[in-house]
Structure formats: structure tokens, C-alpha cells
């Protein structure tokens, strides 16, 4: 697995990161035992994936910690990320409570430090609180050696145009080291809005939402594209409305849309790491194989960019979200 660095940080990371949240939570959502989920983490490490992402809300910090501690891989060769939101029931939490949550993550993982700590799913209502209180506090924890990077993940389902992250980076780029950004074939808006700012300020970027159910469910994909055409974000003359991405497989060398989606994100300039989550060993192996492959053919990539360049209203996920 290729290695990269996150922005200006001296943190070598695999270009694939194993996510332990999402629908699967490394199998915990589907009845896997902790040992079975830990085996997923262990196999990822064997495949050269040193970047493991977890969160307080996922319920997988302990599993990730046990897996990496028992892996035999040197701690200095690992990049472990966790996160917690800065609100409770939409009410901002004071720094003392947030700091306790960071220490709880350290205790849950059994690690002396975490490489990246994200403000999880930051909402527009809490940007001021994050800028004034939480991010400066995380910078203080960096100085104490408890974390190595202060970060934010966006809530892509409710903010597909990246307004929250744009507000943060335009206001105080010095407070953030890494951003977790939603980006995929359908919504490439980060390319024109956010990634140039991250490159300018040396902010690392981890990519989430590379693959969502629109890429595995043709009916969902067709419905989303029809909606985008109706909204004026996609030109109907550019696509087969019923099979809008079939050309990717006909013209290119990807076996599946999932493979194409991962490769599209992997080779996007400005994206450092692509996150991939699963609870099944065969999916882990397949996803890692996708992210080891070269870029899609240039003509395919350019056509995808042309078709979807105006889209900034969808995440690729086919279900509504509410703030919580």
C-alpha cells in the first residue's frame, strides 16, 4: 500500500485508511464479535494500511486499540485517529468536558497518544464554539503530546457544499491540521471550493463518502441523477439517465463502479487518504486492491469531472439525516 503524508504533518500514512464507523462499524453493527472485528483491523495492518479511524460514537475505540496493541506493529508506524462531537443534543459542551472525552478515548484505546483527533461532524451552529474553545484546546493537547493533529470532520449529509469547513479554514487555518472531507464521483465540489485552500495552508485531507449506496444500487443512482438534472446541476445531454455511469465500465478498466469510485478519489490532487469501512474480510481485501490500482483512464476521469462539476447538493447517500 502506497504511503503519503497528511498536509504539512510529518505523519506517514497509507493512502487507504480503515474506517471503523459507518454502517458496518467493522462488523459490530451486524453481530460480529470483538475478536472478529479486531481481525479486520489486523488484516488491514497486514495489507499495509497503517491509518485506522475510530470515534467515541462508533463504540469501536476499544476494539481498535486492542487490535493495534496486539499486532506487533510499532506504535510509531501507526496512525490512529479518533473523534468526538463538541455538542450534546446540539448544546455546545465546555472545554473541560471535551478534554475529558479525549482522555476517555485514550483510555478506551489503551494508547498513550492519538495521532489525529477530530471534532466530529461539526455543524454550522457550533463553528464559533469550535474556533474559540475546542480547537485551541486541542492545540494545547498537541503541546502536551496527547494528540499529534487537531482536526475536524464535516457532516457531509447535511452540508454537502462544505460551508462549515470553508468557514473554519477561511477564519483560522492555523487551528486545524487535518480535515475529513466528503468527496466522490457525484459530488466533487471540494475540488473547486475546499481542496485548494487545504493545499495552500498545508492542511491534510482524509476523504470519506468515496463509496455510498448510489454506486451499488442502480435505481438509487438513476434517481439521484434525475434529481440533479431537475435541479440544473447535471446536463441531461451528458448522461444516459437510466444508466448514468455505465460508460465508466465500458470505457475504462475498472471491474465495478465501487472500484472506479475508490480509484477516482484515490488519485484526486489534494486528497491524501481515502477512508474505507467494512466488516467483511473479503470486502477489505477487495477495497485495498482497488486503492492499490492506478488512476482511471484520463478520458474517463475528465468525463466524470465534466458531468458532475456543478454538483454540490448530494452526498451519494440515499437516506435522510437529522441533526442529533
N, C-alpha and C positions, 0 to 999 in steps of 0.2 A: 504494500500500500504506500503510495507516494506520501511524502511529508511536505508540510508548508509551515509558515509562521503566521500568527494572527496579528495583522497590522504591524505596529512597531514593537510589539512584545517579543521578548526572547523566549517564546513558548513553542517549541516544535510540536506540531500537531499533525496527525494523519488527516488526509483530505476527507476522509469519512469519519463522522462521529456517530457513536451508537447512542440513540436516544432511548431513555427508559421510561418515557411517558406515553402520550398519545393513546390510541385506542387499546393497545396491547399491554403497555407497561411491562415489557419483556416477559409477557405471558401471565402476569399477575391478574389481569382482567379476565382471563379465560381459564382460571383454575390451576395454573402451574404452581408447583411447589417452589419455595425459595431456592432450593437446590437446583431445580430445573432452570429457573431464571438466572441464577448465578452461572450456570453452564453456558448460557447465551453470552454473558459478559466475557467469560473465559475464552470462548471460541473466538469472539471478536478480537481479543488481545492476540490470540494465535495468528489471526489473519492480518495482523499489523495495525489494527485500529487501537490507538492509544488514547483517543479522546472519548470519554464516557460522560454523558449528560444525564443528570437526575434532578430531583426537586423535592422539597418538603411535601408538596401536594400530591406527588406521584405515589408516595408510600414505598419507594424503591431505594432510598438512600442506604439503608442497612444492607440490602442485597448487593448493591454496587460496591459498597465498602468491603464487605466480606469477600466478594469475588476478586477485587483487585489486591487486597491484602494477602489472599491465598494463592495468587497467580504466579508468584516468583518473579514478576517483573519489577524492576527497580522503581521506587516511587518517583525518582527524578525523570524517568522515561514515560510517566503517565501524565495525562491532562484530565483532571476530574472537575466537572462543573456542577454546581447546584444552584438553586434559586428559591426565593420566596417572595410573595407579593408584599407591597408596602401598605396594604389596607386590610381591614377586616369588615366584611359586609359594607364595603365602599367607604368606610370611615378610615382616614389615614392613621397609621399606627405610629406612636412616638419612637424615636431612635432607640431608646432603651429596650423596647420590646423587639424591635427589628434586630438589634445586636444579639439579644438572647436567641432569636431564631437562627442566626448564623452559627452561634455556638452549638445550638441543638443539631444543626446539620453536621458540624464537625464531630459531635458525639455519636450521631447516628451512623456516620460512615466509618468512624474509628480512625480518622486521619488527622494528622497534625495541622494540615492546611488544605485549602481548596484552591485550585488554580484559577477558576473563574467563579464569581458569584453574581448572579443576575437578580435585578429587580424583576420579578416575574409578571409578565402580562400587564405592563404599565398602561393605565388609562389616562385620557386627557385630563380628567378631573384631578389627577394626582401628580401631574408633571411638576407643578410648583413645589409640592412637598418633597418629591424626589430630588429636585435640584437644590433645594435649600437645606435638606436634612439628611436624606438617605444616602445619596451619592457621596457627599462629603464624609459621612460616617464610614462608608465603605473604603474610601481613600485612606482614612485613618487605620482601618483594619489591614490594609496593604502595608502600611508602615510598621505594623506590629507583626507582620509575617503570617497572618492568619488566612489571608487570601492573596492572590497574585494579580488579579484583574477585577476591576469593578465593571459591571455590565448591566444591560437592560435587554429584556425580550419584549417584543411587541405583542399586542393582541390582534393578530392578523385578521381574524374573522370579523371583528368589529371595526378595524382600522386598516382596510386593505390599501389605502393610499399613503400609509406611513406617516401620518401627521404628527403623531406623538414623538416618534424618533427624530423626525425633522426638527421639531421644536427643541428637543434636547440638544441635538448636535449644533444647531444654529445658535443656541444660547450659551452653552458651556461644554464645548467638545473636550476640554481638558479633564472633565469629570468622568468620562467613560472610556474604557479601553476596548470593549467588545460589545457588539450589538448582535442580537439574534433577530434575523430579518426574514419575513415571508417572501418567497420568490419561487416562481415556477413558470412553466410554459404559458399558462393562461394569464398570469399577472406578472409582468416583467417590469412594472413601474419603478421598482427600486433602482433599475439601471439608470434612468434619467433623473430620478429625484434624490436618491439617498447614497448610492454607492460612490458617486464622485466625491461627495463630502467626506465619506469614510476614508477614501484613498487620500484625500487632501490632508486629513488630520491624523492619518496613521491608525485609524480605528479598525480593529479586526471585525470580520463578519462571519457569523455562522448562519447557514441557510436552513430554515425549516419550511415545511409545506412543499418540498420538492415534488413529492408524490402524494396525491389525495385521491378520493374515490372517483373523481371525474376521469382519471386516467385508466381506471379498471372497469368502469361501468359506462358502456357506450350511450345508454339512454340519458344518464346524468350529464355526460359531456355534451351531447346534442342539445339538451335543454339549456345548459349554461350558455352555449354558443348562440342559440336563438335569442336568449335574453340579451346577450351582448350586442347582437345585431340590432335588436329593437331599441337598445339604449344608444346606438350610434357609436359604440366602441369598437366594433368589428365591421368591416365592409363585406356584405353578403357575396359580392362578386369574387372575393378572395378564397372562399371556402365551399366545400360540399357540406351543406348544413346538416345533413343526416350523418355524415362520416367525416367530420372536420379535420381529423388528424390522421386519416388513413394514408395520406401522402408521405408521412414521416416513415412509415414502414415500407412503402413501395419504393421510395427514392433512396432511402438510407440503408444502413447496415445494422440497425437495432432490431432485435427479435420481438420486442414487445414495447408498448408505449411506456410502461414502467421503466424499462431500461433507457429509453430515449429521454424520459423526463429527468432521470438521475444524471445522465451524461450532459444534458442541456445545462443543468445547474452547476455541475462539477467544473465546467470549463468557462463559466461566466467570469470575465475580468472583474475583480473586486470582491468576489466570494472566496473565502478561504477554506471553509469546511462545510460539507453538506451532511446534515443530520439524517439518520435513517433509523427507524424503530421497528422492532418485530419481536414476537415471542416464539417464533419457529426457526429452528436451526437452518432448514433449507432456504427460508427467505433471507436469513442473514447471509448465507453463502452467496445467494444469487445477487443480493444488493451490493455486497462487496465486489463481486465480479463486475457489475455494472460500473462501479465507481473506479475500477482499475482500467476501464476501457478508454480509448481516445475520444476526442471530441466528435460530435456528429459531423457528417459532411457539411462543408461550408454552405452549400446551396440550401440544405435543409434548415440549418440554423438561421440563415438570412430570411428565409420564407417565414419561419416562425416569428422572428422579430418583426417582420413587416405586418403580418396578420394581426398580432396582438399588441402592437406598440402603444395603442391608446388606452388599453385596459387598466383600470385601477379600482374596480368596484367589486371584484370577486376574489375569493381565496382558493377556489377549487374544491371546497368542502360543501357537500350537499346536505347541510342541516343548519337550522338557525341556532344562534348563540345568544345568550343573555349575560349581562354583566353580573358578577357574583363575587 
